[in-house]
Amino acid sequence: MSNQARRVIKIEYAEVESFNSHDDALYDQLNLYESINSAGTGLVTIDLHRLEEVIAEVEAGDIELSLKPETIKALKADIEIAKSEGNLWLDYYII
């Protein structure tokens, strides 16, 4: 079985930012640099379980990430939306 590549015609994204490239350590924890292009943009898919783990580790003080409270709040809201839709992942368009 092979996967097919399809040209993207339209991308719709939320008006509210969930996180940004200033959250460098978050990019590292989620291996986002492997998924974006040399301009720092692209479509990335993040496993919900992994994102929940990172947030829990930040809140417990187990890892040092300088995430703003509003970033954590936005990510938790994204997680809840994904779960309500039955998804096990989140897709982000990094622009």
PyMOL Python script that loads the backbone (N, CA, C, O; Angstrom):
from pymol import cmd

cmd.read_pdbstr("""\
ATOM      1  N   MET A   1       0.846  -1.176   0.000  1.00  0.00           N
ATOM      2  CA  MET A   1       0.000   0.000   0.000  1.00  0.00           C
ATOM      3  C   MET A   1       0.890   1.236   0.000  1.00  0.00           C
ATOM      4  O   MET A   1       1.891   1.288   0.714  1.00  0.00           O
ATOM      5  N   SER A   2       0.527   2.215  -0.790  1.00  0.00           N
ATOM      6  CA  SER A   2       1.314   3.445  -0.828  1.00  0.00           C
ATOM      7  C   SER A   2       0.457   4.626  -0.389  1.00  0.00           C
ATOM      8  O   SER A   2      -0.770   4.593  -0.481  1.00  0.00           O
ATOM      9  N   ASN A   3       1.118   5.649   0.081  1.00  0.00           N
ATOM     10  CA  ASN A   3       0.438   6.888   0.439  1.00  0.00           C
ATOM     11  C   ASN A   3       0.516   7.845  -0.732  1.00  0.00           C
ATOM     12  O   ASN A   3       1.500   7.859  -1.471  1.00  0.00           O
ATOM     13  N   GLN A   4      -0.515   8.637  -0.897  1.00  0.00           N
ATOM     14  CA  GLN A   4      -0.562   9.586  -1.995  1.00  0.00           C
ATOM     15  C   GLN A   4      -0.310  10.993  -1.475  1.00  0.00           C
ATOM     16  O   GLN A   4      -0.802  11.361  -0.408  1.00  0.00           O
ATOM     17  N   ALA A   5       0.443  11.769  -2.214  1.00  0.00           N
ATOM     18  CA  ALA A   5       0.665  13.176  -1.882  1.00  0.00           C
ATOM     19  C   ALA A   5      -0.325  14.016  -2.669  1.00  0.00           C
ATOM     20  O   ALA A   5      -0.478  13.852  -3.879  1.00  0.00           O
ATOM     21  N   ARG A   6      -0.989  14.907  -1.971  1.00  0.00           N
ATOM     22  CA  ARG A   6      -1.966  15.770  -2.621  1.00  0.00           C
ATOM     23  C   ARG A   6      -1.594  17.225  -2.384  1.00  0.00           C
ATOM     24  O   ARG A   6      -1.196  17.602  -1.282  1.00  0.00           O
ATOM     25  N   ARG A   7      -1.726  18.030  -3.413  1.00  0.00           N
ATOM     26  CA  ARG A   7      -1.463  19.461  -3.306  1.00  0.00           C
ATOM     27  C   ARG A   7      -2.516  20.084  -2.402  1.00  0.00           C
ATOM     28  O   ARG A   7      -3.706  19.797  -2.538  1.00  0.00           O
ATOM     29  N   VAL A   8      -2.084  20.930  -1.487  1.00  0.00           N
ATOM     30  CA  VAL A   8      -3.001  21.619  -0.584  1.00  0.00           C
ATOM     31  C   VAL A   8      -3.570  22.838  -1.297  1.00  0.00           C
ATOM     32  O   VAL A   8      -2.826  23.624  -1.883  1.00  0.00           O
ATOM     33  N   ILE A   9      -4.877  22.992  -1.247  1.00  0.00           N
ATOM     34  CA  ILE A   9      -5.535  24.124  -1.891  1.00  0.00           C
ATOM     35  C   ILE A   9      -5.884  25.197  -0.868  1.00  0.00           C
ATOM     36  O   ILE A   9      -5.723  26.389  -1.131  1.00  0.00           O
ATOM     37  N   LYS A  10      -6.351  24.780   0.273  1.00  0.00           N
ATOM     38  CA  LYS A  10      -6.792  25.751   1.259  1.00  0.00           C
ATOM     39  C   LYS A  10      -6.499  25.237   2.666  1.00  0.00           C
ATOM     40  O   LYS A  10      -6.760  24.075   2.981  1.00  0.00           O
ATOM     41  N   ILE A  11      -5.962  26.102   3.494  1.00  0.00           N
ATOM     42  CA  ILE A  11      -5.721  25.776   4.891  1.00  0.00           C
ATOM     43  C   ILE A  11      -6.506  26.768   5.739  1.00  0.00           C
ATOM     44  O   ILE A  11      -6.372  27.981   5.578  1.00  0.00           O
ATOM     45  N   GLU A  12      -7.316  26.244   6.633  1.00  0.00           N
ATOM     46  CA  GLU A  12      -8.037  27.096   7.578  1.00  0.00           C
ATOM     47  C   GLU A  12      -7.407  26.889   8.943  1.00  0.00           C
ATOM     48  O   GLU A  12      -7.116  25.759   9.337  1.00  0.00           O
ATOM     49  N   TYR A  13      -7.198  27.980   9.659  1.00  0.00           N
ATOM     50  CA  TYR A  13      -6.592  27.862  10.981  1.00  0.00           C
ATOM     51  C   TYR A  13      -7.253  28.834  11.944  1.00  0.00           C
ATOM     52  O   TYR A  13      -7.869  29.817  11.533  1.00  0.00           O
ATOM     53  N   ALA A  14      -7.117  28.545  13.219  1.00  0.00           N
ATOM     54  CA  ALA A  14      -7.710  29.385  14.263  1.00  0.00           C
ATOM     55  C   ALA A  14      -7.047  30.754  14.250  1.00  0.00           C
ATOM     56  O   ALA A  14      -5.860  30.883  13.951  1.00  0.00           O
ATOM     57  N   GLU A  15      -7.821  31.759  14.574  1.00  0.00           N
ATOM     58  CA  GLU A  15      -7.293  33.124  14.637  1.00  0.00           C
ATOM     59  C   GLU A  15      -6.382  33.330  15.847  1.00  0.00           C
ATOM     60  O   GLU A  15      -5.497  34.187  15.834  1.00  0.00           O
ATOM     61  N   VAL A  16      -6.610  32.537  16.885  1.00  0.00           N
ATOM     62  CA  VAL A  16      -5.857  32.684  18.134  1.00  0.00           C
ATOM     63  C   VAL A  16      -4.615  31.801  18.104  1.00  0.00           C
ATOM     64  O   VAL A  16      -4.682  30.624  17.747  1.00  0.00           O
ATOM     65  N   GLU A  17      -3.501  32.377  18.477  1.00  0.00           N
ATOM     66  CA  GLU A  17      -2.222  31.653  18.511  1.00  0.00           C
ATOM     67  C   GLU A  17      -2.178  30.717  19.714  1.00  0.00           C
ATOM     68  O   GLU A  17      -2.549  31.106  20.821  1.00  0.00           O
ATOM     69  N   SER A  18      -1.721  29.479  19.496  1.00  0.00           N
ATOM     70  CA  SER A  18      -1.562  28.529  20.594  1.00  0.00           C
ATOM     71  C   SER A  18      -0.169  28.625  21.209  1.00  0.00           C
ATOM     72  O   SER A  18      -0.020  28.599  22.430  1.00  0.00           O
ATOM     73  N   PHE A  19       0.842  28.736  20.362  1.00  0.00           N
ATOM     74  CA  PHE A  19       2.220  28.913  20.812  1.00  0.00           C
ATOM     75  C   PHE A  19       2.998  29.532  19.672  1.00  0.00           C
ATOM     76  O   PHE A  19       2.491  29.638  18.555  1.00  0.00           O
ATOM     77  N   ASN A  20       4.239  29.944  19.947  1.00  0.00           N
ATOM     78  CA  ASN A  20       5.039  30.533  18.870  1.00  0.00           C
ATOM     79  C   ASN A  20       6.488  30.088  18.964  1.00  0.00           C
ATOM     80  O   ASN A  20       6.865  29.353  19.876  1.00  0.00           O
ATOM     81  N   SER A  21       7.287  30.534  18.024  1.00  0.00           N
ATOM     82  CA  SER A  21       8.676  30.072  17.943  1.00  0.00           C
ATOM     83  C   SER A  21       9.542  30.574  19.087  1.00  0.00           C
ATOM     84  O   SER A  21      10.672  30.115  19.249  1.00  0.00           O
ATOM     85  N   HIS A  22       9.029  31.513  19.886  1.00  0.00           N
ATOM     86  CA  HIS A  22       9.781  31.929  21.077  1.00  0.00           C
ATOM     87  C   HIS A  22       9.767  30.833  22.135  1.00  0.00           C
ATOM     88  O   HIS A  22      10.573  30.849  23.066  1.00  0.00           O
ATOM     89  N   ASP A  23       8.845  29.881  21.988  1.00  0.00           N
ATOM     90  CA  ASP A  23       8.764  28.741  22.890  1.00  0.00           C
ATOM     91  C   ASP A  23       9.711  27.645  22.402  1.00  0.00           C
ATOM     92  O   ASP A  23       9.310  26.505  22.166  1.00  0.00           O
ATOM     93  N   ASP A  24      10.980  28.029  22.259  1.00  0.00           N
ATOM     94  CA  ASP A  24      12.024  27.182  21.692  1.00  0.00           C
ATOM     95  C   ASP A  24      12.105  25.802  22.339  1.00  0.00           C
ATOM     96  O   ASP A  24      12.202  24.789  21.646  1.00  0.00           O
ATOM     97  N   ALA A  25      12.064  25.768  23.663  1.00  0.00           N
ATOM     98  CA  ALA A  25      12.190  24.492  24.360  1.00  0.00           C
ATOM     99  C   ALA A  25      10.990  23.595  24.082  1.00  0.00           C
ATOM    100  O   ALA A  25      11.124  22.371  24.057  1.00  0.00           O
ATOM    101  N   LEU A  26       9.823  24.189  23.873  1.00  0.00           N
ATOM    102  CA  LEU A  26       8.643  23.400  23.515  1.00  0.00           C
ATOM    103  C   LEU A  26       8.861  22.745  22.158  1.00  0.00           C
ATOM    104  O   LEU A  26       8.538  21.572  21.973  1.00  0.00           O
ATOM    105  N   TYR A  27       9.403  23.493  21.216  1.00  0.00           N
ATOM    106  CA  TYR A  27       9.733  22.927  19.905  1.00  0.00           C
ATOM    107  C   TYR A  27      10.662  21.717  20.074  1.00  0.00           C
ATOM    108  O   TYR A  27      10.486  20.693  19.414  1.00  0.00           O
ATOM    109  N   ASP A  28      11.644  21.849  20.958  1.00  0.00           N
ATOM    110  CA  ASP A  28      12.579  20.747  21.209  1.00  0.00           C
ATOM    111  C   ASP A  28      11.865  19.541  21.816  1.00  0.00           C
ATOM    112  O   ASP A  28      12.043  18.412  21.359  1.00  0.00           O
ATOM    113  N   GLN A  29      11.060  19.784  22.842  1.00  0.00           N
ATOM    114  CA  GLN A  29      10.361  18.693  23.531  1.00  0.00           C
ATOM    115  C   GLN A  29       9.426  17.927  22.600  1.00  0.00           C
ATOM    116  O   GLN A  29       9.245  16.719  22.749  1.00  0.00           O
ATOM    117  N   LEU A  30       8.834  18.634  21.643  1.00  0.00           N
ATOM    118  CA  LEU A  30       7.872  18.011  20.733  1.00  0.00           C
ATOM    119  C   LEU A  30       8.480  17.652  19.376  1.00  0.00           C
ATOM    120  O   LEU A  30       7.771  17.213  18.470  1.00  0.00           O
ATOM    121  N   ASN A  31       9.801  17.840  19.241  1.00  0.00           N
ATOM    122  CA  ASN A  31      10.515  17.529  17.993  1.00  0.00           C
ATOM    123  C   ASN A  31       9.915  18.257  16.784  1.00  0.00           C
ATOM    124  O   ASN A  31       9.822  17.688  15.696  1.00  0.00           O
ATOM    125  N   LEU A  32       9.516  19.491  16.976  1.00  0.00           N
ATOM    126  CA  LEU A  32       8.887  20.237  15.885  1.00  0.00           C
ATOM    127  C   LEU A  32       9.869  20.682  14.822  1.00  0.00           C
ATOM    128  O   LEU A  32       9.493  20.861  13.664  1.00  0.00           O
ATOM    129  N   TYR A  33      11.125  20.862  15.203  1.00  0.00           N
ATOM    130  CA  TYR A  33      12.109  21.315  14.216  1.00  0.00           C
ATOM    131  C   TYR A  33      12.286  20.302  13.089  1.00  0.00           C
ATOM    132  O   TYR A  33      12.705  20.660  11.988  1.00  0.00           O
ATOM    133  N   GLU A  34      11.969  19.046  13.363  1.00  0.00           N
ATOM    134  CA  GLU A  34      12.078  18.011  12.338  1.00  0.00           C
ATOM    135  C   GLU A  34      10.956  18.111  11.302  1.00  0.00           C
ATOM    136  O   GLU A  34      11.061  17.571  10.201  1.00  0.00           O
ATOM    137  N   SER A  35       9.882  18.811  11.674  1.00  0.00           N
ATOM    138  CA  SER A  35       8.701  18.853  10.817  1.00  0.00           C
ATOM    139  C   SER A  35       8.511  20.153  10.056  1.00  0.00           C
ATOM    140  O   SER A  35       7.665  20.232   9.166  1.00  0.00           O
ATOM    141  N   ILE A  36       9.288  21.170  10.396  1.00  0.00           N
ATOM    142  CA  ILE A  36       9.114  22.460   9.721  1.00  0.00           C
ATOM    143  C   ILE A  36      10.222  22.671   8.697  1.00  0.00           C
ATOM    144  O   ILE A  36      11.251  21.997   8.731  1.00  0.00           O
ATOM    145  N   ASN A  37      10.001  23.602   7.798  1.00  0.00           N
ATOM    146  CA  ASN A  37      10.996  23.842   6.752  1.00  0.00           C
ATOM    147  C   ASN A  37      12.068  24.825   7.226  1.00  0.00           C
ATOM    148  O   ASN A  37      12.040  25.272   8.372  1.00  0.00           O
ATOM    149  N   SER A  38      13.000  25.156   6.355  1.00  0.00           N
ATOM    150  CA  SER A  38      14.125  26.022   6.734  1.00  0.00           C
ATOM    151  C   SER A  38      13.688  27.444   7.072  1.00  0.00           C
ATOM    152  O   SER A  38      14.436  28.182   7.713  1.00  0.00           O
ATOM    153  N   ALA A  39      12.492  27.835   6.651  1.00  0.00           N
ATOM    154  CA  ALA A  39      11.965  29.164   6.996  1.00  0.00           C
ATOM    155  C   ALA A  39      11.238  29.139   8.341  1.00  0.00           C
ATOM    156  O   ALA A  39      10.764  30.172   8.813  1.00  0.00           O
ATOM    157  N   GLY A  40      11.152  27.956   8.955  1.00  0.00           N
ATOM    158  CA  GLY A  40      10.501  27.829  10.252  1.00  0.00           C
ATOM    159  C   GLY A  40       8.992  27.708  10.171  1.00  0.00           C
ATOM    160  O   GLY A  40       8.296  27.949  11.157  1.00  0.00           O
ATOM    161  N   THR A  41       8.479  27.338   9.006  1.00  0.00           N
ATOM    162  CA  THR A  41       7.038  27.207   8.834  1.00  0.00           C
ATOM    163  C   THR A  41       6.684  25.790   8.402  1.00  0.00           C
ATOM    164  O   THR A  41       7.552  25.014   8.002  1.00  0.00           O
ATOM    165  N   GLY A  42       5.405  25.467   8.488  1.00  0.00           N
ATOM    166  CA  GLY A  42       4.957  24.171   8.008  1.00  0.00           C
ATOM    167  C   GLY A  42       3.776  23.632   8.785  1.00  0.00           C
ATOM    168  O   GLY A  42       3.317  24.237   9.754  1.00  0.00           O
ATOM    169  N   LEU A  43       3.300  22.501   8.350  1.00  0.00           N
ATOM    170  CA  LEU A  43       2.232  21.797   9.030  1.00  0.00           C
ATOM    171  C   LEU A  43       2.848  20.739   9.928  1.00  0.00           C
ATOM    172  O   LEU A  43       3.690  19.956   9.487  1.00  0.00           O
ATOM    173  N   VAL A  44       2.428  20.713  11.192  1.00  0.00           N
ATOM    174  CA  VAL A  44       2.949  19.713  12.118  1.00  0.00           C
ATOM    175  C   VAL A  44       1.788  19.005  12.804  1.00  0.00           C
ATOM    176  O   VAL A  44       0.730  19.591  13.034  1.00  0.00           O
ATOM    177  N   THR A  45       2.002  17.750  13.121  1.00  0.00           N
ATOM    178  CA  THR A  45       1.030  16.964  13.861  1.00  0.00           C
ATOM    179  C   THR A  45       1.671  16.577  15.179  1.00  0.00           C
ATOM    180  O   THR A  45       2.783  16.050  15.217  1.00  0.00           O
ATOM    181  N   ILE A  46       0.946  16.848  16.272  1.00  0.00           N
ATOM    182  CA  ILE A  46       1.463  16.568  17.611  1.00  0.00           C
ATOM    183  C   ILE A  46       0.549  15.551  18.281  1.00  0.00           C
ATOM    184  O   ILE A  46      -0.669  15.727  18.316  1.00  0.00           O
ATOM    185  N   ASP A  47       1.137  14.498  18.806  1.00  0.00           N
ATOM    186  CA  ASP A  47       0.421  13.474  19.539  1.00  0.00           C
ATOM    187  C   ASP A  47      -0.146  14.077  20.834  1.00  0.00           C
ATOM    188  O   ASP A  47       0.591  14.699  21.600  1.00  0.00           O
ATOM    189  N   LEU A  48      -1.444  13.896  21.078  1.00  0.00           N
ATOM    190  CA  LEU A  48      -2.076  14.466  22.265  1.00  0.00           C
ATOM    191  C   LEU A  48      -1.423  13.983  23.550  1.00  0.00           C
ATOM    192  O   LEU A  48      -1.182  14.764  24.470  1.00  0.00           O
ATOM    193  N   HIS A  49      -1.141  12.688  23.603  1.00  0.00           N
ATOM    194  CA  HIS A  49      -0.540  12.130  24.809  1.00  0.00           C
ATOM    195  C   HIS A  49       0.802  12.794  25.109  1.00  0.00           C
ATOM    196  O   HIS A  49       1.087  13.134  26.257  1.00  0.00           O
ATOM    197  N   ARG A  50       1.614  12.975  24.088  1.00  0.00           N
ATOM    198  CA  ARG A  50       2.925  13.613  24.288  1.00  0.00           C
ATOM    199  C   ARG A  50       2.763  15.069  24.735  1.00  0.00           C
ATOM    200  O   ARG A  50       3.490  15.528  25.616  1.00  0.00           O
ATOM    201  N   LEU A  51       1.832  15.785  24.143  1.00  0.00           N
ATOM    202  CA  LEU A  51       1.605  17.169  24.532  1.00  0.00           C
ATOM    203  C   LEU A  51       1.129  17.241  25.983  1.00  0.00           C
ATOM    204  O   LEU A  51       1.568  18.107  26.739  1.00  0.00           O
ATOM    205  N   GLU A  52       0.243  16.342  26.367  1.00  0.00           N
ATOM    206  CA  GLU A  52      -0.218  16.307  27.760  1.00  0.00           C
ATOM    207  C   GLU A  52       0.934  16.004  28.713  1.00  0.00           C
ATOM    208  O   GLU A  52       1.020  16.585  29.794  1.00  0.00           O
ATOM    209  N   GLU A  53       1.815  15.096  28.312  1.00  0.00           N
ATOM    210  CA  GLU A  53       2.990  14.772  29.131  1.00  0.00           C
ATOM    211  C   GLU A  53       3.869  15.998  29.345  1.00  0.00           C
ATOM    212  O   GLU A  53       4.286  16.283  30.468  1.00  0.00           O
ATOM    213  N   VAL A  54       4.148  16.717  28.272  1.00  0.00           N
ATOM    214  CA  VAL A  54       5.009  17.896  28.368  1.00  0.00           C
ATOM    215  C   VAL A  54       4.377  18.945  29.282  1.00  0.00           C
ATOM    216  O   VAL A  54       5.063  19.521  30.127  1.00  0.00           O
ATOM    217  N   ILE A  55       3.092  19.197  29.122  1.00  0.00           N
ATOM    218  CA  ILE A  55       2.414  20.173  29.971  1.00  0.00           C
ATOM    219  C   ILE A  55       2.465  19.746  31.435  1.00  0.00           C
ATOM    220  O   ILE A  55       2.733  20.564  32.315  1.00  0.00           O
ATOM    221  N   ALA A  56       2.209  18.471  31.692  1.00  0.00           N
ATOM    222  CA  ALA A  56       2.254  17.963  33.072  1.00  0.00           C
ATOM    223  C   ALA A  56       3.652  18.107  33.662  1.00  0.00           C
ATOM    224  O   ALA A  56       3.799  18.465  34.831  1.00  0.00           O
ATOM    225  N   GLU A  57       4.681  17.830  32.860  1.00  0.00           N
ATOM    226  CA  GLU A  57       6.067  17.954  33.332  1.00  0.00           C
ATOM    227  C   GLU A  57       6.412  19.409  33.626  1.00  0.00           C
ATOM    228  O   GLU A  57       7.122  19.692  34.591  1.00  0.00           O
ATOM    229  N   VAL A  58       5.921  20.326  32.814  1.00  0.00           N
ATOM    230  CA  VAL A  58       6.150  21.756  33.046  1.00  0.00           C
ATOM    231  C   VAL A  58       5.467  22.180  34.339  1.00  0.00           C
ATOM    232  O   VAL A  58       6.071  22.850  35.177  1.00  0.00           O
ATOM    233  N   GLU A  59       4.217  21.791  34.497  1.00  0.00           N
ATOM    234  CA  GLU A  59       3.458  22.190  35.685  1.00  0.00           C
ATOM    235  C   GLU A  59       4.028  21.586  36.966  1.00  0.00           C
ATOM    236  O   GLU A  59       3.942  22.192  38.034  1.00  0.00           O
ATOM    237  N   ALA A  60       4.609  20.393  36.857  1.00  0.00           N
ATOM    238  CA  ALA A  60       5.210  19.739  38.027  1.00  0.00           C
ATOM    239  C   ALA A  60       6.617  20.260  38.305  1.00  0.00           C
ATOM    240  O   ALA A  60       7.198  19.970  39.351  1.00  0.00           O
ATOM    241  N   GLY A  61       7.160  21.034  37.358  1.00  0.00           N
ATOM    242  CA  GLY A  61       8.522  21.543  37.522  1.00  0.00           C
ATOM    243  C   GLY A  61       9.594  20.534  37.159  1.00  0.00           C
ATOM    244  O   GLY A  61      10.767  20.717  37.483  1.00  0.00           O
ATOM    245  N   ASP A  62       9.185  19.463  36.482  1.00  0.00           N
ATOM    246  CA  ASP A  62      10.135  18.410  36.101  1.00  0.00           C
ATOM    247  C   ASP A  62      11.022  18.809  34.924  1.00  0.00           C
ATOM    248  O   ASP A  62      12.152  18.335  34.804  1.00  0.00           O
ATOM    249  N   ILE A  63      10.512  19.677  34.063  1.00  0.00           N
ATOM    250  CA  ILE A  63      11.321  20.197  32.963  1.00  0.00           C
ATOM    251  C   ILE A  63      11.220  21.714  32.967  1.00  0.00           C
ATOM    252  O   ILE A  63      10.207  22.283  33.372  1.00  0.00           O
ATOM    253  N   GLU A  64      12.265  22.347  32.518  1.00  0.00           N
ATOM    254  CA  GLU A  64      12.323  23.807  32.496  1.00  0.00           C
ATOM    255  C   GLU A  64      11.901  24.324  31.127  1.00  0.00           C
ATOM    256  O   GLU A  64      12.677  24.294  30.172  1.00  0.00           O
ATOM    257  N   LEU A  65      10.684  24.790  31.047  1.00  0.00           N
ATOM    258  CA  LEU A  65      10.204  25.462  29.847  1.00  0.00           C
ATOM    259  C   LEU A  65       9.612  26.779  30.304  1.00  0.00           C
ATOM    260  O   LEU A  65       8.842  26.824  31.264  1.00  0.00           O
ATOM    261  N   SER A  66       9.964  27.830  29.628  1.00  0.00           N
ATOM    262  CA  SER A  66       9.437  29.138  30.013  1.00  0.00           C
ATOM    263  C   SER A  66       8.138  29.424  29.266  1.00  0.00           C
ATOM    264  O   SER A  66       8.026  30.413  28.541  1.00  0.00           O
ATOM    265  N   LEU A  67       7.163  28.544  29.456  1.00  0.00           N
ATOM    266  CA  LEU A  67       5.869  28.735  28.814  1.00  0.00           C
ATOM    267  C   LEU A  67       5.030  29.686  29.648  1.00  0.00           C
ATOM    268  O   LEU A  67       4.920  29.542  30.866  1.00  0.00           O
ATOM    269  N   LYS A  68       4.445  30.653  28.976  1.00  0.00           N
ATOM    270  CA  LYS A  68       3.558  31.597  29.650  1.00  0.00           C
ATOM    271  C   LYS A  68       2.277  30.874  30.051  1.00  0.00           C
ATOM    272  O   LYS A  68       1.863  29.924  29.386  1.00  0.00           O
ATOM    273  N   PRO A  69       1.652  31.321  31.136  1.00  0.00           N
ATOM    274  CA  PRO A  69       0.390  30.692  31.557  1.00  0.00           C
ATOM    275  C   PRO A  69      -0.661  30.682  30.436  1.00  0.00           C
ATOM    276  O   PRO A  69      -1.426  29.726  30.313  1.00  0.00           O
ATOM    277  N   GLU A  70      -0.696  31.741  29.625  1.00  0.00           N
ATOM    278  CA  GLU A  70      -1.689  31.775  28.541  1.00  0.00           C
ATOM    279  C   GLU A  70      -1.377  30.750  27.447  1.00  0.00           C
ATOM    280  O   GLU A  70      -2.283  30.281  26.758  1.00  0.00           O
ATOM    281  N   THR A  71      -0.090  30.401  27.286  1.00  0.00           N
ATOM    282  CA  THR A  71       0.279  29.362  26.318  1.00  0.00           C
ATOM    283  C   THR A  71      -0.202  28.005  26.814  1.00  0.00           C
ATOM    284  O   THR A  71      -0.778  27.228  26.052  1.00  0.00           O
ATOM    285  N   ILE A  72       0.033  27.724  28.082  1.00  0.00           N
ATOM    286  CA  ILE A  72      -0.431  26.460  28.659  1.00  0.00           C
ATOM    287  C   ILE A  72      -1.957  26.372  28.571  1.00  0.00           C
ATOM    288  O   ILE A  72      -2.504  25.323  28.229  1.00  0.00           O
ATOM    289  N   LYS A  73      -2.633  27.467  28.877  1.00  0.00           N
ATOM    290  CA  LYS A  73      -4.088  27.503  28.797  1.00  0.00           C
ATOM    291  C   LYS A  73      -4.567  27.231  27.374  1.00  0.00           C
ATOM    292  O   LYS A  73      -5.510  26.467  27.171  1.00  0.00           O
ATOM    293  N   ALA A  74      -3.920  27.855  26.387  1.00  0.00           N
ATOM    294  CA  ALA A  74      -4.298  27.659  24.983  1.00  0.00           C
ATOM    295  C   ALA A  74      -4.069  26.215  24.543  1.00  0.00           C
ATOM    296  O   ALA A  74      -4.899  25.639  23.839  1.00  0.00           O
ATOM    297  N   LEU A  75      -2.940  25.628  24.958  1.00  0.00           N
ATOM    298  CA  LEU A  75      -2.652  24.244  24.587  1.00  0.00           C
ATOM    299  C   LEU A  75      -3.653  23.285  25.224  1.00  0.00           C
ATOM    300  O   LEU A  75      -4.091  22.328  24.584  1.00  0.00           O
ATOM    301  N   LYS A  76      -4.017  23.537  26.481  1.00  0.00           N
ATOM    302  CA  LYS A  76      -5.014  22.691  27.142  1.00  0.00           C
ATOM    303  C   LYS A  76      -6.372  22.802  26.453  1.00  0.00           C
ATOM    304  O   LYS A  76      -7.090  21.810  26.325  1.00  0.00           O
ATOM    305  N   ALA A  77      -6.719  24.002  26.012  1.00  0.00           N
ATOM    306  CA  ALA A  77      -7.983  24.185  25.275  1.00  0.00           C
ATOM    307  C   ALA A  77      -7.938  23.426  23.959  1.00  0.00           C
ATOM    308  O   ALA A  77      -8.922  22.796  23.568  1.00  0.00           O
ATOM    309  N   ASP A  78      -6.801  23.482  23.275  1.00  0.00           N
ATOM    310  CA  ASP A  78      -6.640  22.736  22.022  1.00  0.00           C
ATOM    311  C   ASP A  78      -6.809  21.239  22.258  1.00  0.00           C
ATOM    312  O   ASP A  78      -7.448  20.544  21.468  1.00  0.00           O
ATOM    313  N   ILE A  79      -6.230  20.750  23.352  1.00  0.00           N
ATOM    314  CA  ILE A  79      -6.327  19.327  23.696  1.00  0.00           C
ATOM    315  C   ILE A  79      -7.790  18.935  23.904  1.00  0.00           C
ATOM    316  O   ILE A  79      -8.237  17.904  23.402  1.00  0.00           O
ATOM    317  N   GLU A  80      -8.521  19.747  24.635  1.00  0.00           N
ATOM    318  CA  GLU A  80      -9.931  19.452  24.895  1.00  0.00           C
ATOM    319  C   GLU A  80     -10.750  19.439  23.607  1.00  0.00           C
ATOM    320  O   GLU A  80     -11.632  18.597  23.435  1.00  0.00           O
ATOM    321  N   ILE A  81     -10.459  20.365  22.710  1.00  0.00           N
ATOM    322  CA  ILE A  81     -11.159  20.388  21.418  1.00  0.00           C
ATOM    323  C   ILE A  81     -10.863  19.109  20.640  1.00  0.00           C
ATOM    324  O   ILE A  81     -11.773  18.476  20.104  1.00  0.00           O
ATOM    325  N   ALA A  82      -9.597  18.736  20.582  1.00  0.00           N
ATOM    326  CA  ALA A  82      -9.214  17.523  19.851  1.00  0.00           C
ATOM    327  C   ALA A  82      -9.900  16.292  20.439  1.00  0.00           C
ATOM    328  O   ALA A  82     -10.412  15.448  19.703  1.00  0.00           O
ATOM    329  N   LYS A  83      -9.908  16.197  21.759  1.00  0.00           N
ATOM    330  CA  LYS A  83     -10.553  15.052  22.408  1.00  0.00           C
ATOM    331  C   LYS A  83     -12.049  15.028  22.122  1.00  0.00           C
ATOM    332  O   LYS A  83     -12.622  13.964  21.887  1.00  0.00           O
ATOM    333  N   SER A  84     -12.684  16.202  22.142  1.00  0.00           N
ATOM    334  CA  SER A  84     -14.130  16.266  21.883  1.00  0.00           C
ATOM    335  C   SER A  84     -14.462  15.844  20.455  1.00  0.00           C
ATOM    336  O   SER A  84     -15.576  15.406  20.170  1.00  0.00           O
ATOM    337  N   GLU A  85     -13.485  15.982  19.565  1.00  0.00           N
ATOM    338  CA  GLU A  85     -13.668  15.572  18.171  1.00  0.00           C
ATOM    339  C   GLU A  85     -13.217  14.129  17.938  1.00  0.00           C
ATOM    340  O   GLU A  85     -13.286  13.626  16.816  1.00  0.00           O
ATOM    341  N   GLY A  86     -12.755  13.470  18.999  1.00  0.00           N
ATOM    342  CA  GLY A  86     -12.323  12.077  18.890  1.00  0.00           C
ATOM    343  C   GLY A  86     -10.931  11.904  18.302  1.00  0.00           C
ATOM    344  O   GLY A  86     -10.581  10.811  17.859  1.00  0.00           O
ATOM    345  N   ASN A  87     -10.133  12.965  18.293  1.00  0.00           N
ATOM    346  CA  ASN A  87      -8.784  12.903  17.724  1.00  0.00           C
ATOM    347  C   ASN A  87      -7.751  12.544  18.783  1.00  0.00           C
ATOM    348  O   ASN A  87      -7.923  12.842  19.965  1.00  0.00           O
ATOM    349  N   LEU A  88      -6.694  11.910  18.347  1.00  0.00           N
ATOM    350  CA  LEU A  88      -5.573  11.563  19.221  1.00  0.00           C
ATOM    351  C   LEU A  88      -4.365  12.440  18.926  1.00  0.00           C
ATOM    352  O   LEU A  88      -3.270  12.182  19.425  1.00  0.00           O
ATOM    353  N   TRP A  89      -4.559  13.463  18.127  1.00  0.00           N
ATOM    354  CA  TRP A  89      -3.482  14.341  17.706  1.00  0.00           C
ATOM    355  C   TRP A  89      -4.026  15.744  17.489  1.00  0.00           C
ATOM    356  O   TRP A  89      -5.237  15.961  17.463  1.00  0.00           O
ATOM    357  N   LEU A  90      -3.117  16.682  17.335  1.00  0.00           N
ATOM    358  CA  LEU A  90      -3.442  18.065  16.970  1.00  0.00           C
ATOM    359  C   LEU A  90      -2.605  18.447  15.765  1.00  0.00           C
ATOM    360  O   LEU A  90      -1.417  18.129  15.705  1.00  0.00           O
ATOM    361  N   ASP A  91      -3.210  19.118  14.816  1.00  0.00           N
ATOM    362  CA  ASP A  91      -2.488  19.649  13.673  1.00  0.00           C
ATOM    363  C   ASP A  91      -2.319  21.147  13.864  1.00  0.00           C
ATOM    364  O   ASP A  91      -3.270  21.854  14.200  1.00  0.00           O
ATOM    365  N   TYR A  92      -1.106  21.622  13.647  1.00  0.00           N
ATOM    366  CA  TYR A  92      -0.819  23.064  13.739  1.00  0.00           C
ATOM    367  C   TYR A  92      -0.188  23.527  12.437  1.00  0.00           C
ATOM    368  O   TYR A  92       0.619  22.823  11.830  1.00  0.00           O
ATOM    369  N   TYR A  93      -0.568  24.706  12.030  1.00  0.00           N
ATOM    370  CA  TYR A  93       0.033  25.375  10.877  1.00  0.00           C
ATOM    371  C   TYR A  93       0.944  26.454  11.442  1.00  0.00           C
ATOM    372  O   TYR A  93       0.468  27.456  11.976  1.00  0.00           O
ATOM    373  N   ILE A  94       2.223  26.258  11.329  1.00  0.00           N
ATOM    374  CA  ILE A  94       3.188  27.205  11.864  1.00  0.00           C
ATOM    375  C   ILE A  94       3.555  28.197  10.760  1.00  0.00           C
ATOM    376  O   ILE A  94       4.156  27.837   9.748  1.00  0.00           O
ATOM    377  N   ILE A  95       3.177  29.456  10.985  1.00  0.00           N
ATOM    378  CA  ILE A  95       3.374  30.481   9.960  1.00  0.00           C
ATOM    379  C   ILE A  95       4.210  31.629  10.486  1.00  0.00           C
ATOM    380  O   ILE A  95       4.477  32.584   9.756  1.00  0.00           O
TER     381      ILE A  95
END
""", "prot")
cmd.dss("prot")
cmd.show_as("cartoon", "prot")
cmd.util.cbc("prot")
cmd.orient("prot")
